[in-house]
Amino acid sequence: MSDLAKMITVSVPPSGSGCVECDASGSWWVHLRRCAACGHVGCCDDSLNRHATAHFATTGHEVMQSFEPGEDWFWDFVSQDSVDGPRLADPQAHPSTQSVPGPAERLPSDWMQQLADRG
């Protein structure tokens, strides 16, 4: 078994259809990422809160996959490079009806400015 295979659990479903921490705080995200080890769904580094990276920093779970419809790429936080990975447990992405960025009902009208101000 490769080192990468040891970091991926194909049977674990995603934690939900949105970023766990953003949902809990009432925040919003740009894109979603799914931890390949535990299924935690967090927001990407283009998002205000960068919860997927924070999840890696807290847990050491280094491989994540895009949780966007039509995307199946994996990223390794340690090597800072894309990696190949197996099909994870369904669902493979958030619902295609869910807005990006989103969720729509929490997206502020000045969301682009907030991201620009963040730097």
C-alpha positions, -999 to +999 in steps of 0.1 A: +000+000+000+014+034-010+018+062+015-009+081-003-033+052-001-029+052+037-041+088+038-073+082+019-105+065+032-127+057+002-157+046+023-162+078+043-190+101+029-186+139+029-196+157+061-223+176+043-230+198+013-213+229+026-183+240+046-188+227+082-173+257+099-190+283+076-223+266+080-219+267+118-209+304+118-233+317+091-204+325+068-201+318+030-175+302+007-161+304-029-154+267-035-155+235-014-129+209-007-133+175+009-108+157+031-099+124+016-092+109+051-123+118+071-148+135+047-147+169+063-159+195+038-142+229+041-139+260+020-110+266-003-081+291+000-099+315-023-126+317+004-126+342+032-120+316+059-098+289+043-113+261+064-099+232+042-064+244+049-072+249+086-085+214+087-051+201+074-032+223+099-053+209+128-056+172+118-026+165+095-050+151+070-029+161+040-050+150+009-082+167-002-104+166-032-124+192-050-161+190-039-173+210-069-195+194-095-175+180-125-142+182-107-124+151-094-088+164-087-069+158-055-044+181-037-016+171-013-010+199+012+025+185+021+039+182-014+019+213-025+011+194-057-018+176-074-020+138-068-040+110-083-066+094-060-094+069-061-132+075-063-144+084-028-178+076-013-208+094-028-218+122-032-189+134-053-198+171-051-222+195-035-256+197-053-253+214-087-282+236-076-261+251-048-247+285-058-210+291-063-200+311-044-225+303-018-248+296-003-267+323-021-288+333+009-256+341+030-236+357+002-231+394+009-235+419-020-199+430-015-184+395-015-158+403-042-146+433-023-144+413+009-121+389-009-100+416-024-096+433+010-085+401+026-054+400+004 
